[in-house]
Amino acid sequence: MTRINHPSDRAVAEVAWLYFVKNMTQGEIAKTLGLSRPTIISYLRLAKEREIVCIKIAGEHFRINSLADSLKSRFGLETVQVIPDNGLTGEPLARQVCEAAAQALPDFVAPGDELGVSWGQTVWFVSESVPRWPVGDLVIRQLIGSMANPVLPTSESCSTEIARRLSAFCVNLNAPAVCSTAELAAALMAEPIIAEQLANLDRCNKAIYSLSPCTPDTHVVQFKIASVQDIADYVARGAVGIIAGRFIDAEGAPILGELDDRLIGAGHATLRAMTGFLVVSGLAKLHATAAALRGGYVDHMVVDAVLAEALLTA
């Protein structure tokens, strides 16, 4: 086995350094190191495969200027990235939006931040596309308790994966997301360890989440946090959207019900106090998204173009 066929990480890193940092051409590197140009190309490929080089695309390139600027002005947002739908709908569109959000996430957080992470398919799609981009002294906290589901993307799996990719310290919430009775939930939340973890959610200065409409197939039903009847009861009270298990009306005001007393996780006030990064796609989430924007839960947003246009007239 030769050095060229099985180069060390050090040799690969040397080539990557000269190419990406020193801006040398492949030909110049080959001449300097006494290697062939095809070998240099192979080493650069290995640099990405071995995660010696982490490539992050600047979020600015995902913007559609006029829509993004209009949404920023209309809802007082700090940043908006509008993703062209390119004829996509459903999961393919969601993945495209989430890939853009994943590239933006390392720029959203800063050293010393504490990031609250929600759960669900959208947040999971983001988590598995986040570039490996270490952020110093970053803490990740899950916003709602744990869920026993081996198939669907739970809160702990989303927070753990994002923490792993950003080399952050992850704090999982060691309690169930929902209890069978309000009395049991109150007893668990009074336990010192769980009480401390819940209190520390107030230390989160930023959060990433998606949301869902109040429909019978919403993710809180899929995760068995709420029943179809629970959803109907909240809708009867005026709920149009769900953020991290909490219900809001068309203006973003909290809608409280029996389920709230059984949930273990961040409440409405805690969620609103964080700098919110919303990732959302699909017209089915129009009213829920508009409610979150009106309610002050969103500061940064990645959204598809069709939904963005609809929000401007909502």
VENUR-V267337 format. One record per backbone hydrogen bond with DSSP energy under -0.5 kcal/mol. NH is the residue of the N-H (numbers start at 1). CO is the residue of the C=O. Records with the same first field share a line. If there is no record, write none. Layout:
NH->CO / CO
This chain:
6->2
7->4
12->8
13->9
14->10
15->11
16->12
17->13
18->14
19->15
20->16
21->16 / 17
22->17
24->18
29->25
30->26
31->27
32->28
33->29
34->30
35->30
40->36
41->37
42->38
43->39
44->40
45->41
46->42
47->43
48->44
49->45
50->46
51->48
52->47
53->47
55->53
56->54
61->58
62->59
63->60
65->63
68->64
69->65
70->66
71->67
72->68
73->69
74->70
75->71
76->72
77->72
78->299
79->299
81->301
82->80
83->81 / 303
84->82
88->85
92->89
93->89
94->90
95->91
96->92
97->93
98->94
99->95
100->96
101->97
102->98
103->99
104->100
105->101
106->102
107->104
108->104
109->105
112->136
113->110
115->139
116->114 / 206
117->141
118->208
120->153
124->120
125->121
126->122
127->123
128->124
129->126
130->126 / 127
133->131 / 165
135->166
138->135
139->113
140->169
141->115
142->171
143->117
145->264
146->173 / 175
149->147
154->152
158->154
159->155
160->156
161->157
162->158
163->159
164->160
165->161
166->162
167->164
168->163
169->138
170->168
171->140
172->170
174->172
175->173
177->146
179->262
185->181
186->182
187->183
188->184
189->185
190->186
191->187 / 188
195->191
196->192
197->193
198->194
199->195
200->196
201->197 / 198
202->199
203->200
204->201
205->114
206->114
207->275
208->116
209->277
212->242
214->240
215->213
218->215
221->218
222->218
223->219
224->221
225->220
226->220
231->227
232->228
233->229
234->230
235->231
236->232
237->233 / 234
238->235
239->234
240->248
241->248
242->212
243->246
246->243
247->255
248->241
249->253
250->238
252->249
255->247
256->254
260->257
261->257 / 258
262->259
263->259
264->177
265->263
266->143
271->267
272->268
273->269
274->270 / 271
275->205
276->274
277->207
278->276 / 300
279->209
280->302
285->282
286->283
289->285
290->286
291->287
292->288
293->289
294->290
295->291
296->293
297->292
298->292
299->276
300->276
301->79
302->278
303->81
304->280
305->83
308->304
309->305
310->306
311->307
312->308
313->310
314->310 / 311
